[in-house]
Amino acid sequence: MVRTREPGGTPVGERVREIVLGTETGDMSLLAEALLFAASRAEHVQRLILPALAEGTWVITDRFLDSSLAYQGAARGLGIDTVLDINRAAVEGCLPDLSLVIDTATAVTTGRRCATPDRIEAEGEGFQERVAAGYRELAERFPERVRLIPGEGAPDEVHARVMRAVAAIL
């Protein structure tokens, strides 16, 4: 099994991560942000994900295409279809079999955060509410692969819900 994250997962991806999430970056255009995420994703797919899948290895990634669709497409207002079009070449048809979204009230999510907010997290609860709405839209639009997991309760309760969702596709 390969565990990875986006942006990141490769040397190029980690550099892009510094740019798009770094608080010192400041403001950037919406299109530039979406394209940077797509560039990191293209490198991630080529260098890590496709080779692992070719070997029959499972890949678990913290964020992937659906994050861009929710963040840049829905919350930023670029449009889900626009961001999907931007990423078509980057993912080369490589879509997750299952995309799990822990669906939790924004105030709860903010309270659970233990690290200093990055550039995007620092945009506040209004932005995070739009992101959550974007994920809910994705679950409706792509029900075959996007699942909302209720995030209320103790960590072991949420974990059990996640494991049931994973077991359902095995």
Backbone as a printed PyTorch tensor [residue, N CA C, xyz], in Angstrom:
tensor([[[  0.8410,  -1.1750,   0.0000],
         [  0.0000,   0.0000,   0.0000],
         [  0.8910,   1.2430,   0.0000]],

        [[  0.5020,   2.2210,  -0.7900],
         [  1.1880,   3.5060,  -0.8450],
         [  0.2760,   4.5470,  -0.2100]],

        [[  0.8200,   5.3080,   0.7270],
         [  0.0930,   6.4350,   1.3190],
         [  0.7890,   7.7150,   0.8970]],

        [[ -0.0170,   8.6730,   0.4520],
         [  0.5580,   9.9130,  -0.0520],
         [ -0.4080,  11.0650,   0.2070]],

        [[ -0.0480,  12.2520,  -0.2650],
         [ -0.9090,  13.4220,  -0.0540],
         [ -0.8010,  14.3560,  -1.2410]],

        [[ -1.8030,  15.2200,  -1.3220],
         [ -1.8060,  16.2840,  -2.3290],
         [ -2.1130,  17.6160,  -1.6630]],

        [[ -1.5620,  18.6830,  -2.1600],
         [ -0.4230,  18.6390,  -3.0630],
         [  0.7660,  18.0440,  -2.3320]],

        [[  1.6240,  17.4260,  -3.0850],
         [  2.7990,  16.7790,  -2.5100],
         [  2.9850,  15.4050,  -3.0900]],

        [[  3.5920,  14.5330,  -2.3200],
         [  3.7940,  13.1650,  -2.7380],
         [  5.0160,  12.9310,  -3.6080]],

        [[  5.5180,  13.9720,  -4.2320],
         [  6.7240,  13.9180,  -5.0630],
         [  7.5360,  15.1740,  -4.7530]],

        [[  8.8110,  15.2190,  -5.1290],
         [  9.5840,  16.4490,  -4.8900],
         [  8.9460,  17.6830,  -5.5370]],

        [[  8.4920,  17.5540,  -6.7790],
         [  7.8360,  18.6950,  -7.4360],
         [  6.5530,  19.0530,  -6.6940]],

        [[  5.7670,  18.0410,  -6.3370],
         [  4.5190,  18.2820,  -5.6130],
         [  4.7290,  18.9870,  -4.2880]],

        [[  5.7990,  18.6260,  -3.5930],
         [  6.0850,  19.2800,  -2.3060],
         [  6.4550,  20.7500,  -2.5020]],

        [[  7.1520,  21.0580,  -3.5800],
         [  7.4770,  22.4650,  -3.8730],
         [  6.2080,  23.2490,  -4.1920]],

        [[  5.3180,  22.6340,  -4.9830],
         [  4.0370,  23.2780,  -5.2930],
         [  3.2420,  23.4780,  -4.0030]],

        [[  3.2750,  22.5040,  -3.1130],
         [  2.5850,  22.6140,  -1.8250],
         [  3.0510,  23.8620,  -1.0680]],

        [[  4.3580,  24.0840,  -1.0520],
         [  4.9030,  25.2690,  -0.3840],
         [  4.3170,  26.5490,  -0.9720]],

        [[  4.1410,  26.5600,  -2.2820],
         [  3.6160,  27.7540,  -2.9560],
         [  2.1320,  27.9510,  -2.6670]],

        [[  1.3260,  26.9060,  -2.8870],
         [ -0.1260,  27.0890,  -2.8050],
         [ -0.6590,  27.1450,  -1.3800]],

        [[  0.0530,  26.5450,  -0.4340],
         [ -0.4440,  26.5510,   0.9420],
         [  0.3110,  27.4960,   1.8570]],

        [[  1.4800,  27.9550,   1.4420],
         [  2.2950,  28.8190,   2.2850],
         [  1.6480,  30.1680,   2.5330]],

        [[  1.6240,  30.5760,   3.7690],
         [  1.0120,  31.8640,   4.1160],
         [  1.8270,  33.0310,   3.5820]],

        [[  3.1200,  32.8100,   3.2940],
         [  3.9460,  33.8930,   2.7560],
         [  3.6820,  34.1320,   1.2740]],

        [[  2.9680,  33.2050,   0.6180],
         [  2.6630,  33.3490,  -0.8080],
         [  1.7640,  34.5410,  -1.0660]],

        [[  0.8530,  34.7840,  -0.1400],
         [ -0.0990,  35.8750,  -0.3340],
         [ -1.1900,  35.4900,  -1.3150]],

        [[ -1.7830,  36.4940,  -1.9090],
         [ -2.9020,  36.2830,  -2.8180],
         [ -2.3970,  35.8070,  -4.1760]],

        [[ -3.1580,  34.9280,  -4.8220],
         [ -2.8340,  34.5250,  -6.1890],
         [ -4.1410,  34.4060,  -6.9510]],

        [[ -4.0580,  34.4550,  -8.2520],
         [ -5.2730,  34.3680,  -9.0560],
         [ -5.8940,  32.9870,  -8.9020]],

        [[ -7.1970,  32.9250,  -9.0500],
         [ -7.9180,  31.6650,  -8.9070],
         [ -7.4500,  30.6360,  -9.9340]],

        [[ -7.2500,  31.0830, -11.1510],
         [ -6.8190,  30.1790, -12.2050],
         [ -5.4090,  29.6550, -11.9350]],

        [[ -4.5220,  30.5270, -11.4770],
         [ -3.1500,  30.0930, -11.1610],
         [ -3.1780,  29.0310, -10.0660]],

        [[ -4.0060,  29.2370,  -9.0470],
         [ -4.1100,  28.2680,  -7.9620],
         [ -4.5870,  26.9140,  -8.5050]],

        [[ -5.6300,  26.9150,  -9.3110],
         [ -6.1620,  25.6660,  -9.8730],
         [ -5.1280,  24.9770, -10.7590]],

        [[ -4.4080,  25.7470, -11.5530],
         [ -3.3940,  25.1720, -12.4390],
         [ -2.2130,  24.6030, -11.6540]],

        [[ -1.8290,  25.2620, -10.5660],
         [ -0.7410,  24.7350,  -9.7390],
         [ -1.1310,  23.4020,  -9.1010]],

        [[ -2.3630,  23.3060,  -8.5940],
         [ -2.8230,  22.0330,  -8.0460],
         [ -2.8270,  20.9630,  -9.1260]],

        [[ -3.2760,  21.3110, -10.3350],
         [ -3.3000,  20.3500, -11.4410],
         [ -1.8850,  19.9280, -11.8340]],

        [[ -0.9400,  20.8610, -11.8200],
         [  0.4470,  20.5300, -12.1500],
         [  1.0230,  19.5520, -11.1200]],

        [[  0.7860,  19.8070,  -9.8640],
         [  1.2380,  18.8970,  -8.8190],
         [  0.5910,  17.5250,  -9.0070]],

        [[ -0.6850,  17.5240,  -9.3320],
         [ -1.4220,  16.2680,  -9.5290],
         [ -0.8620,  15.4830, -10.7160]],

        [[ -0.5260,  16.1620, -11.8070],
         [  0.0340,  15.4810, -12.9760],
         [  1.3250,  14.7550, -12.6030]],

        [[  2.1770,  15.4160, -11.8640],
         [  3.4380,  14.8170, -11.4150],
         [  3.1630,  13.6360, -10.4780]],

        [[  2.2160,  13.8180,  -9.5920],
         [  1.8180,  12.8010,  -8.6270],
         [  1.3120,  11.5400,  -9.3400]],

        [[  0.4370,  11.7390, -10.3250],
         [ -0.1250,  10.6130, -11.0760],
         [  0.9770,   9.8920, -11.8460]],

        [[  1.8200,  10.6570, -12.5620],
         [  2.8740,  10.0560, -13.3850],
         [  3.9490,   9.3450, -12.5750]],

        [[  4.4060,   9.9770, -11.5230],
         [  5.5710,   9.4710, -10.7880],
         [  5.2420,   8.4860,  -9.6710]],

        [[  4.0250,   8.5540,  -9.1370],
         [  3.7240,   7.7510,  -7.9550],
         [  2.4860,   6.8690,  -8.1330]],

        [[  1.3610,   7.4600,  -8.4940],
         [  0.0980,   6.7290,  -8.4870],
         [  0.0430,   5.6660,  -9.5840]],

        [[  0.2530,   6.0450, -10.8450],
         [  0.1630,   5.0610, -11.9210],
         [  1.1780,   3.9280, -11.7730]],

        [[  2.4410,   4.2130, -11.4160],
         [  3.3720,   3.0930, -11.2110],
         [  2.9200,   2.1480, -10.0880]],

        [[  2.3950,   2.6920,  -9.0060],
         [  1.9230,   1.8370,  -7.9080],
         [  0.7400,   0.9830,  -8.3650]],

        [[ -0.2030,   1.5980,  -9.0620],
         [ -1.3580,   0.8410,  -9.5440],
         [ -0.9370,  -0.2370, -10.5390]],

        [[  0.0570,   0.0520, -11.3810],
         [  0.5490,  -0.9290, -12.3520],
         [  1.1440,  -2.1510, -11.6580]],

        [[  1.6580,  -1.9560, -10.4510],
         [  2.2080,  -3.0620,  -9.6720],
         [  1.1460,  -3.7690,  -8.8350]],

        [[ -0.1040,  -3.2850,  -8.9380],
         [ -1.1840,  -3.8840,  -8.1580],
         [ -1.2460,  -3.4020,  -6.7200]],

        [[ -0.6070,  -2.2860,  -6.4530],
         [ -0.5520,  -1.7270,  -5.1050],
         [ -1.7060,  -0.7530,  -4.8910]],

        [[ -2.3120,  -0.8190,  -3.7220],
         [ -3.3430,   0.1430,  -3.3530],
         [ -2.6910,   1.4990,  -3.1150]],

        [[ -3.3970,   2.5590,  -3.4890],
         [ -2.9280,   3.9210,  -3.2330],
         [ -3.9840,   4.6280,  -2.3970]],

        [[ -3.5560,   5.1390,  -1.2530],
         [ -4.4280,   5.9410,  -0.3980],
         [ -3.8090,   7.3190,  -0.3340]],

        [[ -4.5850,   8.3100,  -0.7740],
         [ -4.0520,   9.6680,  -0.7930],
         [ -4.9420,  10.6140,   0.0010]],

        [[ -4.2990,  11.4640,   0.7580],
         [ -4.9900,  12.5210,   1.4870],
         [ -5.1960,  13.6450,   0.4810]],

        [[ -6.3660,  13.6720,  -0.0890],
         [ -6.8190,  14.6200,  -1.1090],
         [ -6.3930,  14.1780,  -2.5040]],

        [[ -7.2250,  14.5450,  -3.4680],
         [ -6.9500,  14.2690,  -4.8790],
         [ -7.8640,  15.2020,  -5.6720]],

        [[ -8.2870,  14.7910,  -6.8260],
         [ -9.0750,  15.6320,  -7.7300],
         [-10.3040,  16.2360,  -7.0600]],

        [[-11.0220,  15.4550,  -6.2600],
         [-12.2490,  15.9650,  -5.6490],
         [-11.9960,  17.1770,  -4.7670]],

        [[-10.8140,  17.2480,  -4.1770],
         [-10.4880,  18.4380,  -3.3760],
         [-10.4440,  19.6840,  -4.2470]],

        [[ -9.8330,  19.5840,  -5.4150],
         [ -9.8010,  20.7430,  -6.3160],
         [-11.1970,  21.0970,  -6.7970]],

        [[-12.0080,  20.0750,  -7.0630],
         [-13.3820,  20.3500,  -7.5070],
         [-14.1580,  21.0870,  -6.4200]],

        [[-13.9610,  20.6890,  -5.1550],
         [-14.6700,  21.3420,  -4.0450],
         [-14.0850,  22.7180,  -3.7220]],

        [[-12.7580,  22.8010,  -3.6390],
         [-12.1150,  24.0550,  -3.2360],
         [-12.1060,  25.0940,  -4.3560]],

        [[-11.4600,  24.7580,  -5.4640],
         [-11.3370,  25.7470,  -6.5420],
         [-12.6190,  25.8280,  -7.3710]],

        [[-13.2580,  24.6790,  -7.6060],
         [-14.4660,  24.6630,  -8.4260],
         [-15.6600,  25.2670,  -7.7270]],

        [[-16.0210,  24.7220,  -6.5620],
         [-17.2200,  25.1710,  -5.8560],
         [-16.9440,  26.3930,  -4.9740]],

        [[-16.0160,  26.2660,  -4.0340],
         [-15.8040,  27.3390,  -3.0540],
         [-15.2260,  28.6040,  -3.6660]],

        [[-14.2970,  28.4560,  -4.6060],
         [-13.6880,  29.6310,  -5.2390],
         [-14.5540,  30.1610,  -6.3790]],

        [[-15.4810,  29.3380,  -6.8770],
         [-16.3960,  29.8020,  -7.9120],
         [-15.9070,  29.6220,  -9.3390]],

        [[-14.8240,  28.8730,  -9.5440],
         [-14.3650,  28.6260, -10.9140],
         [-15.3190,  27.6930, -11.6560]],

        [[-16.0550,  26.9000, -10.9190],
         [-16.9840,  25.9420, -11.4940],
         [-16.3950,  24.5470, -11.4880]],

        [[-17.1800,  23.5990, -11.0640],
         [-16.7140,  22.2180, -10.9920],
         [-16.3010,  21.7170, -12.3650]],

        [[-17.0900,  22.0080, -13.3940],
         [-16.7550,  21.5330, -14.7400],
         [-15.4640,  22.1590, -15.2560]],

        [[-15.2520,  23.4270, -14.9620],
         [-14.0170,  24.0910, -15.3950],
         [-12.8000,  23.4400, -14.7530]],

        [[-12.8690,  23.2020, -13.4570],
         [-11.7420,  22.5910, -12.7510],
         [-11.5540,  21.1430, -13.2030]],

        [[-12.6390,  20.4610, -13.4900],
         [-12.5320,  19.1060, -14.0300],
         [-11.8210,  19.1230, -15.3810]],

        [[-12.1750,  20.0800, -16.2290],
         [-11.5050,  20.2110, -17.5300],
         [-10.0090,  20.5040, -17.3690]],

        [[ -9.6670,  21.3840, -16.4410],
         [ -8.2620,  21.7160, -16.1860],
         [ -7.4760,  20.4650, -15.7950]],

        [[ -8.1100,  19.5500, -15.0860],
         [ -7.4240,  18.3810, -14.5370],
         [ -7.4840,  17.1300, -15.4040]],

        [[ -8.2240,  17.1490, -16.4860],
         [ -8.3650,  15.9340, -17.3110],
         [ -7.0110,  15.3750, -17.7520]],

        [[ -6.1470,  16.2080, -18.2820],
         [ -4.8370,  15.7360, -18.7190],
         [ -3.9810,  15.3200, -17.5230]],

        [[ -4.1220,  16.0060, -16.4020],
         [ -3.3110,  15.7100, -15.2190],
         [ -3.6020,  14.3230, -14.6600]],

        [[ -4.8620,  13.9170, -14.6400],
         [ -5.2040,  12.6270, -14.0190],
         [ -5.1560,  11.4620, -15.0060]],

        [[ -5.1030,  11.7510, -16.3000],
         [ -5.0040,  10.7110, -17.3250],
         [ -6.0230,   9.5950, -17.1260]],

        [[ -7.2530,   9.9830, -16.7610],
         [ -8.3060,   8.9930, -16.5510],
         [ -8.2160,   8.2540, -15.2260]],

        [[ -7.2440,   8.6010, -14.4190],
         [ -7.0210,   7.9460, -13.1300],
         [ -7.9080,   8.6200, -12.0800]],

        [[ -9.0140,   7.9610, -11.7630],
         [ -9.9290,   8.4770, -10.7460],
         [-10.0060,   7.4870,  -9.5940]],

        [[-10.2770,   7.9730,  -8.4030],
         [-10.3540,   7.0490,  -7.2650],
         [-11.5640,   6.1300,  -7.3770]],

        [[-11.4000,   4.9120,  -6.8850],
         [-12.5370,   4.0050,  -6.7680],
         [-13.4700,   4.5010,  -5.6720]],

        [[-12.8970,   5.1320,  -4.6620],
         [-13.6630,   5.6240,  -3.5290],
         [-13.0210,   6.8960,  -3.0070]],

        [[-13.8190,   7.9190,  -2.8490],
         [-13.3660,   9.1810,  -2.2830],
         [-14.2090,   9.4390,  -1.0420]],

        [[-13.5820,   9.3960,   0.1320],
         [-14.2910,   9.5720,   1.3950],
         [-14.1460,  11.0070,   1.8760]],

        [[-15.2670,  11.5790,   2.2650],
         [-15.2920,  12.9470,   2.7870],
         [-15.8860,  12.8810,   4.1900]],

        [[-15.0950,  13.2690,   5.1740],
         [-15.6080,  13.3200,   6.5410],
         [-16.4550,  14.5840,   6.6360]],

        [[-17.7550,  14.3990,   6.7230],
         [-18.7250,  15.4950,   6.6920],
         [-19.0030,  15.9560,   8.1220]],

        [[-18.4360,  17.0940,   8.4650],
         [-18.4900,  17.6150,   9.8250],
         [-18.8110,  19.1030,   9.7900]],

        [[-19.5370,  19.5660,  10.7630],
         [-19.8270,  20.9930,  10.8710],
         [-18.5190,  21.7780,  10.8980]],

        [[-18.4980,  22.9010,  10.2100],
         [-17.2840,  23.7070,  10.0940],
         [-16.7260,  24.1090,  11.4540]],

        [[-17.5850,  24.4750,  12.3780],
         [-17.1150,  24.8780,  13.7050],
         [-16.4000,  23.7220,  14.4040]],

        [[-16.8950,  22.5040,  14.2150],
         [-16.2590,  21.3270,  14.8120],
         [-14.9010,  21.0850,  14.1590]],

        [[-14.8670,  21.1810,  12.8400],
         [-13.6160,  20.9740,  12.1060],
         [-12.5610,  21.9770,  12.5540]],

        [[-12.9480,  23.2270,  12.6680],
         [-12.0220,  24.2660,  13.1030],
         [-11.5010,  23.9620,  14.5060]],

        [[-12.3690,  23.5050,  15.3810],
         [-11.9720,  23.1680,  16.7430],
         [-11.0380,  21.9790,  16.8280]],

        [[-11.1060,  21.0790,  15.8510],
         [-10.2550,  19.8890,  15.8460],
         [ -8.8660,  20.1660,  15.2690]],

        [[ -8.7180,  21.2660,  14.5550],
         [ -7.4420,  21.5570,  13.9060],
         [ -6.3680,  21.7490,  14.9600]],

        [[ -5.2430,  21.0610,  14.7740],
         [ -4.1680,  21.1660,  15.7610],
         [ -2.9470,  21.8930,  15.2000]],

        [[ -2.9050,  22.1230,  13.9110],
         [ -1.7710,  22.8220,  13.3020],
         [ -2.1760,  24.2610,  12.9740]],

        [[ -1.1790,  25.0720,  12.7460],
         [ -1.4360,  26.4380,  12.3120],
         [ -2.1050,  26.3880,  10.9390]],

        [[ -3.1910,  27.1500,  10.7400],
         [ -3.8770,  27.1090,   9.4440],
         [ -2.9540,  27.5260,   8.2990]],

        [[ -3.0590,  26.8040,   7.1730],
         [ -2.3140,  27.1870,   5.9800],
         [ -3.0430,  28.3330,   5.2800]],

        [[ -2.5330,  28.7670,   4.1360],
         [ -3.1000,  29.9090,   3.4130],
         [ -4.5830,  29.7150,   3.1160]],

        [[ -4.9770,  28.5010,   2.7370],
         [ -6.3730,  28.2600,   2.3720],
         [ -7.2390,  28.0630,   3.6160]],

        [[ -6.7570,  27.3130,   4.5960],
         [ -7.5120,  27.1100,   5.8360],
         [ -7.7730,  28.4320,   6.5560]],

        [[ -6.8600,  29.3750,   6.4140],
         [ -6.9710,  30.6590,   7.1060],
         [ -8.0620,  31.5590,   6.5200]],

        [[ -8.6940,  31.1270,   5.4600],
         [ -9.7250,  31.9600,   4.8330],
         [-11.0310,  31.9990,   5.6080]],

        [[-11.1400,  31.2090,   6.6440],
         [-12.2660,  31.3290,   7.5500],
         [-13.4190,  30.3770,   7.2910]],

        [[-14.3940,  30.4600,   8.2060],
         [-15.5080,  29.5250,   8.1920],
         [-16.4220,  29.6800,   6.9860]],

        [[-16.6220,  30.8870,   6.4980],
         [-17.4740,  31.0750,   5.3200],
         [-16.9390,  30.3120,   4.1260]],

        [[-15.6370,  30.4130,   3.9190],
         [-15.0110,  29.6820,   2.8220],
         [-15.1330,  28.1830,   3.0520]],

        [[-14.8700,  27.7360,   4.2750],
         [-14.9510,  26.3080,   4.5790],
         [-16.3810,  25.7740,   4.4150]],

        [[-17.3710,  26.6060,   4.6860],
         [-18.7780,  26.2080,   4.4500],
         [-19.0170,  25.9760,   2.9600]],

        [[-18.4440,  26.8270,   2.1200],
         [-18.5930,  26.6510,   0.6640],
         [-17.8770,  25.3860,   0.1910]],

        [[-16.7320,  25.0930,   0.8040],
         [-16.0150,  23.8520,   0.4750],
         [-16.8900,  22.6550,   0.8320]],

        [[-17.4580,  22.6600,   2.0380],
         [-18.3050,  21.5460,   2.4800],
         [-19.4980,  21.3690,   1.5420]],

        [[-20.0930,  22.4820,   1.1350],
         [-21.2140,  22.4060,   0.1790],
         [-20.7320,  21.8210,  -1.1470]],

        [[-19.5150,  22.1590,  -1.5480],
         [-18.9470,  21.6050,  -2.7690],
         [-18.7890,  20.0970,  -2.6880]],

        [[-18.2960,  19.6170,  -1.5590],
         [-18.1560,  18.1680,  -1.3820],
         [-19.5230,  17.4830,  -1.4070]],

        [[-20.5110,  18.1050,  -0.8000],
         [-21.8590,  17.5140,  -0.8280],
         [-22.3890,  17.4550,  -2.2580]],

        [[-22.1030,  18.4880,  -3.0390],
         [-22.5020,  18.4820,  -4.4520],
         [-21.7940,  17.3570,  -5.2100]],

        [[-20.5250,  17.1350,  -4.9180],
         [-19.7890,  16.0540,  -5.5660],
         [-20.3680,  14.6890,  -5.2070]],

        [[-20.7920,  14.5230,  -3.9510],
         [-21.3940,  13.2510,  -3.5320],
         [-22.6970,  13.0000,  -4.2890]],

        [[-23.4360,  14.0600,  -4.5750],
         [-24.6620,  13.9140,  -5.3580],
         [-24.3520,  13.6620,  -6.8320]],

        [[-23.3460,  14.3320,  -7.3370],
         [-23.0050,  14.2370,  -8.7600],
         [-22.2700,  12.9440,  -9.1130]],

        [[-21.4400,  12.4490,  -8.2050],
         [-20.6430,  11.2450,  -8.4460],
         [-20.8830,  10.2120,  -7.3390]],

        [[-22.1110,   9.7590,  -7.1640],
         [-22.4160,   8.8540,  -6.0420],
         [-21.7160,   7.5000,  -6.1310]],

        [[-21.2540,   7.1480,  -7.3270],
         [-20.5810,   5.8580,  -7.4860],
         [-19.2130,   5.8330,  -6.8170]],

        [[-18.6410,   7.0140,  -6.5120],
         [-17.3060,   7.0080,  -5.9120],
         [-17.1180,   7.9820,  -4.7580]],

        [[-17.9640,   8.9840,  -4.6000],
         [-17.8060,   9.9590,  -3.5140],
         [-18.8120,   9.6470,  -2.4120]],

        [[-18.2940,   9.4010,  -1.2110],
         [-19.1370,   9.0690,  -0.0680],
         [-18.9140,  10.0770,   1.0530]],

        [[-20.0050,  10.5610,   1.6140],
         [-19.9430,  11.4160,   2.7940],
         [-19.9990,  10.5190,   4.0270]],

        [[-19.0690,  10.7100,   4.9270],
         [-19.0000,   9.9560,   6.1770],
         [-19.3130,  10.9390,   7.3060]],

        [[-20.3900,  10.7010,   8.0660],
         [-20.6820,  11.6020,   9.1810],
         [-19.4880,  11.6760,  10.1350]],

        [[-19.0800,  12.8950,  10.4590],
         [-17.8920,  13.0960,  11.2770],
         [-18.1660,  13.3380,  12.7390]],

        [[-19.4260,  13.2110,  13.1580],
         [-19.7400,  13.4220,  14.5700],
         [-19.2860,  12.2140,  15.3850]],

        [[-19.0020,  12.4710,  16.6420],
         [-18.6590,  11.3860,  17.5480],
         [-17.1680,  11.2600,  17.7830]],

        [[-16.8390,  10.2350,  18.5320],
         [-15.4400,   9.9610,  18.8950],
         [-14.6760,   9.4650,  17.6750]],

        [[-13.3580,   9.6160,  17.6860],
         [-12.5610,   9.1450,  16.5480],
         [-12.8080,   7.6760,  16.1910]],

        [[-12.9870,   6.8100,  17.1870],
         [-13.2160,   5.3970,  16.8670],
         [-14.5610,   5.1750,  16.1800]],

        [[-15.5460,   6.0110,  16.4670],
         [-16.8450,   5.9080,  15.7920],
         [-16.7250,   6.3360,  14.3260]],

        [[-16.0010,   7.4180,  14.0850],
         [-15.7920,   7.8910,  12.7130],
         [-14.9740,   6.8480,  11.9420]],

        [[-13.9480,   6.3160,  12.5840],
         [-13.1230,   5.2820,  11.9580],
         [-13.9790,   4.0750,  11.5500]],

        [[-14.8850,   3.6530,  12.4050],
         [-15.7570,   2.5140,  12.0950],
         [-16.6170,   2.8180,  10.8690]],

        [[-17.1000,   4.0500,  10.7530],
         [-17.8890,   4.4270,   9.5690],
         [-17.0340,   4.3710,   8.3090]],

        [[-15.8080,   4.8520,   8.4190],
         [-14.8880,   4.8120,   7.2810],
         [-14.6340,   3.3730,   6.8630]],

        [[-14.3740,   2.5100,   7.8200],
         [-14.0710,   1.1130,   7.5140],
         [-15.2740,   0.4160,   6.8800]],

        [[-16.4750,   0.7650,   7.3080],
         [-17.6750,   0.1760,   6.6780],
         [-17.7740,   0.6250,   5.2240]],

        [[-17.4710,   1.8780,   4.9430],
         [-17.5320,   2.3750,   3.5600],
         [-16.4860,   1.6860,   2.6860]],

        [[-15.3010,   1.4710,   3.2320],
         [-14.2420,   0.7900,   2.4830],
         [-14.6250,  -0.6640,   2.2610]],

        [[-15.1240,  -1.3200,   3.3030],
         [-15.4960,  -2.7300,   3.1860],
         [-16.5820,  -2.9290,   2.1390]],

        [[-17.4420,  -1.9460,   1.9740],
         [-18.5470,  -2.0660,   1.0130],
         [-18.0690,  -2.1720,  -0.4300]],

        [[-16.8720,  -1.6560,  -0.7370],
         [-16.3960,  -1.7410,  -2.1310],
         [-15.4380,  -2.8980,  -2.3500]],

        [[-15.0470,  -3.5760,  -1.2830],
         [-14.0920,  -4.6810,  -1.4290],
         [-14.7540,  -5.9490,  -1.9490]]])
